[in-house]
Amino acid sequence: MSEIAHSAQDYYDRLNSLAEASGPTFFQLSAQLPKQGRTNIPLAATSVMSVVLKTYASEGENALHAHVNEDHVFLILQGAAEFYGPGGQTWRAGQHEGVLLPRGTFYSFRAIGDEPLVMIRVGSAIDVAKDVTARIHPDGHAMAGDSAENKEVPLVLHETRWFGANAGG
């Protein structure tokens, strides 16, 4: 079973470790759901692609940002999200819906509704020599994914609530 990455460095290290595998990588979609905060569970990666299971507590969110070295897709497995663009645009996506975000696209989102948001995030690197986890604020400065600026809050997990393979407890 894959584990939660507890920092930006842990996330980056896990993706790099997964990318060292040769041949197919099989994984399960299973996560302990958060009461507060968000989780990133790296599942599989190559030097140019990553698959991450992400969970967000109801109302969990992040700040407006763009990824400069990665195109990525969010596919919603549970719950719903409201996405925001830099000009005040708003889009909603629910279960079995998704969005593709080309590199350089500024966006933010938050979970909406009463249940935790669960998404698969598939990313594709543009330049393997550069950091795929790099993100920027609309004014151009670097912004860490696990920073207060990106609305990171302490993670609190539900003791018995799971998504996926462990959903029964």
C-alpha positions as CSV (number, residue, x, y, z in Angstrom):
1,M,0.0,0.0,0.0
2,S,1.3,3.4,-0.9
3,E,1.8,6.0,1.8
4,I,1.1,9.7,2.2
5,A,3.9,12.0,1.3
6,H,4.3,14.4,4.3
7,S,6.3,17.2,2.7
8,A,7.1,18.6,-0.7
9,Q,10.6,17.0,-0.4
10,D,9.0,13.6,0.5
11,Y,6.6,13.9,-2.5
12,Y,9.5,14.7,-4.8
13,D,11.7,11.9,-3.4
14,R,8.9,9.3,-3.7
15,L,8.2,10.3,-7.3
16,N,11.9,9.9,-8.1
17,S,12.1,6.6,-6.3
18,L,9.0,5.3,-8.2
19,A,10.5,6.5,-11.5
20,E,13.5,4.1,-10.9
21,A,11.3,1.1,-11.4
22,S,11.5,-0.8,-14.6
23,G,8.5,-2.5,-16.1
24,P,4.9,-2.1,-15.1
25,T,3.9,-0.5,-11.8
26,F,0.6,-1.8,-10.3
27,F,-1.1,0.2,-7.6
28,Q,-4.3,0.3,-5.6
29,L,-6.6,3.3,-5.2
30,S,-6.9,3.4,-1.4
31,A,-6.6,6.3,1.0
32,Q,-7.4,7.2,4.6
33,L,-9.7,10.2,4.3
34,P,-8.8,13.6,5.9
35,K,-11.0,15.4,8.4
36,Q,-8.7,18.5,7.8
37,G,-6.1,19.2,5.2
38,R,-5.0,17.2,2.2
39,T,-3.0,14.2,1.3
40,N,-0.7,13.3,-1.7
41,I,-0.1,9.6,-2.2
42,P,2.4,8.9,-5.1
43,L,1.3,5.7,-6.8
44,A,3.5,5.4,-9.9
45,A,6.0,7.4,-11.9
46,T,8.5,7.5,-14.8
47,S,10.9,10.2,-15.7
48,V,8.1,12.0,-17.6
49,M,4.8,10.9,-16.0
50,S,3.4,10.6,-12.5
51,V,0.2,9.2,-10.9
52,V,-0.8,10.6,-7.5
53,L,-3.9,9.9,-5.4
54,K,-5.0,13.1,-3.8
55,T,-7.5,13.7,-1.0
56,Y,-8.9,16.9,0.4
57,A,-11.1,17.5,3.4
58,S,-14.4,19.2,2.8
59,E,-13.5,22.9,2.1
60,G,-9.8,21.9,1.6
61,E,-8.2,24.3,-0.9
62,N,-5.0,25.7,-2.4
63,A,-3.9,29.1,-3.7
64,L,-3.9,30.4,-7.3
65,H,-0.7,28.9,-8.9
66,A,0.7,27.4,-12.1
67,H,3.0,24.5,-12.8
68,V,5.7,25.6,-15.1
69,N,7.2,22.2,-16.1
70,E,4.2,19.9,-16.2
71,D,0.9,19.4,-17.9
72,H,-1.5,17.6,-15.6
73,V,-5.0,16.1,-15.4
74,F,-7.3,15.8,-12.4
75,L,-9.9,13.0,-12.5
76,I,-12.5,13.2,-9.7
77,L,-13.3,9.8,-8.1
78,Q,-15.4,11.1,-5.1
79,G,-16.9,14.4,-4.1
80,A,-16.8,17.6,-6.1
81,A,-14.5,20.6,-6.7
82,E,-14.8,24.2,-7.7
83,F,-11.9,25.4,-9.9
84,Y,-10.9,29.1,-10.2
85,G,-9.0,31.0,-12.9
86,P,-7.0,34.2,-12.6
87,G,-9.8,36.3,-14.1
88,G,-12.5,35.2,-11.7
89,Q,-13.6,32.2,-13.8
90,T,-15.3,29.4,-11.9
91,W,-15.9,25.8,-13.0
92,R,-17.4,22.9,-11.1
93,A,-16.4,19.3,-11.6
94,G,-17.9,16.3,-9.9
95,Q,-17.5,12.5,-9.7
96,H,-16.4,11.0,-13.0
97,E,-15.4,14.4,-14.4
98,G,-12.0,15.9,-14.9
99,V,-9.9,18.7,-16.2
100,L,-6.6,19.0,-18.1
101,L,-4.4,21.9,-17.1
102,P,-1.6,22.7,-19.6
103,R,1.7,24.0,-18.1
104,G,1.5,27.7,-17.2
105,T,-2.3,27.6,-16.5
106,F,-3.1,29.5,-13.3
107,Y,-5.7,27.8,-11.2
108,S,-6.8,27.0,-7.7
109,F,-9.6,24.8,-6.4
110,R,-11.4,23.7,-3.3
111,A,-13.5,20.8,-2.3
112,I,-17.2,21.5,-2.1
113,G,-19.9,19.6,-0.4
114,D,-19.8,17.5,2.7
115,E,-17.6,14.6,1.7
116,P,-13.9,14.6,1.2
117,L,-12.7,15.1,-2.4
118,V,-10.7,12.3,-3.9
119,M,-8.8,12.7,-7.2
120,I,-6.3,11.0,-9.4
121,R,-3.6,13.5,-10.6
122,V,-1.7,12.4,-13.7
123,G,1.3,14.7,-14.6
124,S,3.5,14.8,-17.6
125,A,6.9,16.6,-17.4
126,I,7.8,19.0,-20.2
127,D,11.6,19.0,-19.4
128,V,12.9,16.0,-17.4
129,A,16.0,18.1,-16.4
130,K,13.7,20.5,-14.4
131,D,11.7,20.1,-11.3
132,V,8.1,18.9,-12.1
133,T,6.9,19.9,-8.7
134,A,7.8,23.5,-9.2
135,R,4.9,26.0,-9.0
136,I,4.7,29.7,-9.3
137,H,2.4,32.4,-7.9
138,P,0.7,34.8,-10.4
139,D,3.3,37.4,-9.6
140,G,6.0,35.0,-10.7
141,H,7.7,34.0,-7.4
142,A,8.1,30.3,-6.5
143,M,5.5,28.9,-4.2
144,A,6.0,25.6,-2.4
145,G,3.0,23.2,-2.5
146,D,3.2,22.5,1.2
147,S,3.4,26.2,2.3
148,A,1.0,28.3,4.3
149,E,0.9,30.6,1.2
150,N,-0.6,27.6,-0.6
151,K,-3.1,27.3,2.2
152,E,-1.5,24.2,3.8
153,V,-3.1,23.3,7.1
154,P,-2.1,20.5,9.5
155,L,-3.4,17.1,8.3
156,V,-6.0,15.4,10.5
157,L,-7.1,11.9,9.3
158,H,-10.4,10.2,10.0
159,E,-9.7,7.2,12.1
160,T,-12.1,4.9,10.3
161,R,-13.0,6.5,7.0
162,W,-11.3,5.3,3.8
163,F,-11.6,5.6,0.1
164,G,-11.2,2.6,-2.2
165,A,-9.8,-0.8,-1.3
166,N,-9.8,-0.2,2.5
167,A,-13.2,1.5,2.5
168,G,-14.7,-1.2,4.7
169,G,-12.2,-0.5,7.5
